[in-house]
Amino acid sequence: MSTQLWLENITKEYGDGDTTVKVLKNVSLEVKAGEFVAVVGPSGAGKSTFLSIAGALLSPTRGKIVIGNQDISTLSDKELNAIRLQRIGFVFQSANLIPYLTVRDQLLLIAELAGNHNKEAEKRADELLLRLGLAHRADHYPESLSGGERQRVAIARAWMNNPEIILADEPTASLDSERGRDVVEMLADEVKLRQKAAVMVTHDKRMLDLVDRVVYIEDGMLSERPEQVPHPVH
């Protein structure tokens, strides 16, 4: 399998001199196509900072980020915006849907932002909604959806431009255990079916049997810690 996402020797610092705080310390991670990796660790360990850097939302102080064969570490803001729109799909703990757009239009907005709003995009939006059990909700607004439905819309939106990489930050935090598991199963299925590379930050250890690998962040450092996993990981 080819490497889709590679973070090499990532350090993130805030402040200057004696007041410098290192949030991440020389962190490296390689994620291959078709691989679903969970990142776990205590609050304040650097998990969200790590995911933000992986998704080109935040620049590292030092280190290199490679997506596919492209080093994105030195790209301009405009170029990074294109990378985020076209090559990375984000799923957050809050669905962050736009209240005045219908479910279908939430997806089509992503295509429009990427300059791809055409008949093919409309077909893809309809196919995604059907696949995620939301076809009957296509013309509804977010306020009429359940929490689980809103999160499924967020997933469909993340997949709209067929990104190579999926990044999920606590995607089950606002859901009960059953709906949370449904969401992670959808992510896992997409990773295998479409050969995506996915990284999920989570505090929910009940979901870890659905991923391929677990890495642990503590005090800004990353390590493989299989003993932290309460379920068999396959």
C-alpha positions as CSV (number, residue, x, y, z in Angstrom):
1,M,0.0,0.0,0.0
2,S,1.2,3.5,-0.8
3,T,1.7,6.2,1.8
4,Q,-1.0,8.8,1.6
5,L,-0.2,10.9,4.7
6,W,3.3,11.4,6.2
7,L,4.1,13.7,9.0
8,E,7.8,13.8,9.7
9,N,9.5,15.2,12.8
10,I,6.6,17.7,13.6
11,T,7.2,20.2,16.4
12,K,4.7,22.9,17.3
13,E,5.8,25.6,19.7
14,Y,4.0,28.7,21.1
15,G,5.7,31.7,22.7
16,D,9.4,32.8,22.8
17,G,12.5,32.2,24.9
18,D,11.8,31.1,28.4
19,T,8.0,31.2,27.8
20,T,8.1,28.7,24.9
21,V,5.6,25.9,25.2
22,K,6.1,22.8,23.0
23,V,2.7,21.3,22.2
24,L,4.2,18.7,19.9
25,K,7.7,17.3,20.1
26,N,9.3,15.8,17.1
27,V,6.2,13.7,16.2
28,S,6.1,11.4,13.1
29,L,3.3,9.4,11.6
30,E,2.8,7.5,8.4
31,V,-0.7,6.5,7.2
32,K,-1.1,4.3,4.1
33,A,-4.0,4.2,1.7
34,G,-6.8,2.0,3.1
35,E,-5.5,2.5,6.7
36,F,-7.6,3.9,9.6
37,V,-5.6,5.2,12.5
38,A,-6.9,6.3,15.9
39,V,-5.0,8.9,18.0
40,V,-5.7,8.7,21.7
41,G,-4.4,10.5,24.8
42,P,-5.3,12.7,27.7
43,S,-6.8,16.2,27.4
44,G,-4.1,18.7,26.5
45,A,-1.8,16.1,25.1
46,G,-1.7,17.7,21.6
47,K,-4.2,15.6,19.8
48,S,-6.2,18.4,18.2
49,T,-3.1,20.3,17.4
50,F,-1.7,17.3,15.7
51,L,-4.8,16.8,13.6
52,S,-4.9,20.5,12.6
53,I,-1.4,20.2,11.3
54,A,-2.1,17.0,9.4
55,G,-5.1,18.8,7.8
56,A,-3.1,21.9,6.8
57,L,-5.2,24.1,9.2
58,L,-2.2,24.9,11.3
59,S,1.5,25.2,10.4
60,P,4.2,23.4,12.3
61,T,7.1,25.2,13.8
62,R,9.3,22.5,12.3
63,G,8.8,19.4,10.3
64,K,7.4,18.2,7.0
65,I,3.9,17.2,5.9
66,V,3.5,15.1,2.8
67,I,0.2,14.2,1.1
68,G,0.6,11.6,-1.6
69,N,3.9,12.6,-3.2
70,Q,3.5,16.3,-2.4
71,D,5.3,18.2,0.4
72,I,2.8,20.8,1.5
73,S,5.0,22.3,4.2
74,T,6.0,25.3,2.1
75,L,2.9,26.0,0.2
76,S,1.1,29.4,0.2
77,D,-2.2,30.0,2.0
78,K,-4.0,29.9,-1.4
79,E,-2.4,26.6,-2.3
80,L,-3.2,25.1,1.1
81,N,-6.8,26.1,0.8
82,A,-7.0,24.2,-2.5
83,I,-5.4,21.2,-0.8
84,R,-7.9,21.3,2.0
85,L,-10.8,21.5,-0.4
86,Q,-9.7,18.9,-2.9
87,R,-7.6,16.3,-1.0
88,I,-8.7,16.4,2.7
89,G,-12.1,15.6,4.2
90,F,-12.8,16.9,7.7
91,V,-15.3,15.5,10.3
92,F,-15.5,17.4,13.6
93,Q,-17.3,16.6,16.9
94,S,-19.9,19.2,16.0
95,A,-21.5,18.8,12.5
96,N,-21.1,22.6,11.9
97,L,-23.8,22.6,9.3
98,I,-25.0,25.9,7.8
99,P,-28.5,26.5,9.2
100,Y,-30.0,28.1,6.1
101,L,-28.9,25.4,3.6
102,T,-30.7,22.1,3.0
103,V,-28.9,18.8,3.4
104,R,-28.3,18.5,-0.3
105,D,-27.1,22.1,-0.6
106,Q,-24.6,21.5,2.3
107,L,-22.8,19.0,-0.1
108,L,-23.2,21.1,-3.2
109,L,-21.6,24.1,-1.5
110,I,-18.4,22.1,-1.1
111,A,-18.4,21.3,-4.8
112,E,-19.0,25.0,-5.6
113,L,-16.1,26.1,-3.4
114,A,-13.8,23.7,-5.3
115,G,-15.1,25.0,-8.6
116,N,-16.8,21.7,-9.4
117,H,-20.6,22.4,-9.1
118,N,-22.0,20.6,-12.2
119,K,-24.4,17.7,-13.0
120,E,-21.7,15.2,-11.9
121,A,-21.5,16.9,-8.5
122,E,-25.2,16.8,-8.1
123,K,-25.2,13.1,-9.0
124,R,-22.5,12.5,-6.4
125,A,-24.4,14.4,-3.7
126,D,-27.5,12.3,-4.3
127,E,-25.5,9.1,-4.3
128,L,-23.8,10.0,-1.0
129,L,-27.1,10.9,0.6
130,L,-28.6,7.6,-0.5
131,R,-25.6,5.6,0.7
132,L,-25.7,7.2,4.1
133,G,-29.4,6.8,4.5
134,L,-30.2,10.5,4.1
135,A,-32.0,10.6,0.7
136,H,-35.3,11.3,2.4
137,R,-33.8,14.2,4.2
138,A,-32.2,15.9,1.1
139,D,-34.5,18.9,1.2
140,H,-34.6,19.3,5.0
141,Y,-32.7,21.9,7.0
142,P,-30.3,21.1,9.9
143,E,-32.8,22.1,12.7
144,S,-35.1,19.3,11.7
145,L,-32.4,16.6,11.9
146,S,-31.4,14.4,14.8
147,G,-27.8,14.5,16.1
148,G,-26.9,11.3,14.3
149,E,-28.4,12.6,11.0
150,R,-26.5,15.9,11.3
151,Q,-23.2,14.0,11.8
152,R,-24.0,11.8,8.8
153,V,-24.5,14.9,6.7
154,A,-21.1,16.1,7.9
155,I,-19.6,12.9,6.8
156,A,-21.2,13.1,3.4
157,R,-19.9,16.7,3.1
158,A,-16.4,15.5,4.0
159,W,-16.6,12.9,1.2
160,M,-18.1,15.2,-1.4
161,N,-14.9,16.0,-3.3
162,N,-13.6,12.4,-3.0
163,P,-10.6,13.3,-0.8
164,E,-7.6,11.1,-0.4
165,I,-7.4,11.7,3.4
166,I,-10.2,11.8,6.0
167,L,-9.5,13.5,9.4
168,A,-12.0,13.1,12.2
169,D,-11.8,15.1,15.5
170,E,-13.9,13.4,18.2
171,P,-16.7,12.5,15.7
172,T,-18.7,10.6,18.3
173,A,-18.5,13.2,21.1
174,S,-22.0,14.5,20.7
175,L,-23.6,11.1,20.0
176,D,-24.8,8.2,22.1
177,S,-22.8,5.0,21.9
178,E,-25.0,3.3,19.2
179,R,-25.1,6.3,16.9
180,G,-21.4,7.0,17.6
181,R,-20.5,3.5,16.5
182,D,-22.6,3.9,13.3
183,V,-20.6,7.0,12.5
184,V,-17.2,5.3,13.0
185,E,-18.3,2.2,11.1
186,M,-19.2,4.5,8.1
187,L,-15.7,6.0,8.3
188,A,-14.1,2.6,8.5
189,D,-16.1,1.3,5.5
190,E,-15.1,4.3,3.4
191,V,-11.5,3.9,4.2
192,K,-11.5,0.3,3.0
193,L,-13.9,0.7,0.1
194,R,-12.2,3.8,-1.4
195,Q,-8.7,3.2,-0.1
196,K,-8.6,6.4,1.9
197,A,-6.1,7.2,4.6
198,A,-7.9,8.2,7.8
199,V,-6.9,9.6,11.2
200,M,-9.4,9.9,14.0
201,V,-8.7,11.6,17.3
202,T,-11.0,10.0,19.9
203,H,-11.5,9.6,23.6
204,D,-14.0,6.8,23.1
205,K,-12.1,3.5,23.6
206,R,-15.2,1.6,22.6
207,M,-14.6,2.5,19.0
208,L,-11.0,1.3,18.8
209,D,-11.8,-2.2,17.6
210,L,-13.0,-0.5,14.3
211,V,-9.6,0.9,13.4
212,D,-6.4,-0.7,12.1
213,R,-3.9,1.0,14.4
214,V,-3.9,3.0,17.6
215,V,-1.2,5.6,18.4
216,Y,-0.9,7.4,21.7
217,I,0.0,11.1,22.4
218,E,1.1,12.2,25.8
219,D,3.1,15.3,26.7
220,G,3.4,16.2,23.0
221,M,5.1,12.9,22.1
222,L,3.6,10.1,19.9
223,S,4.2,6.4,20.4
224,E,2.6,3.0,19.5
225,R,0.9,1.9,22.7
226,P,-1.1,-1.3,22.0
227,E,-1.4,-2.0,25.7
228,Q,-3.7,1.1,25.9
229,V,-6.3,-0.6,23.7
230,P,-9.1,-2.3,25.5
231,H,-10.3,-4.3,22.5
232,P,-8.5,-6.3,19.9
233,V,-7.4,-4.1,17.0
234,H,-7.4,-5.6,13.5
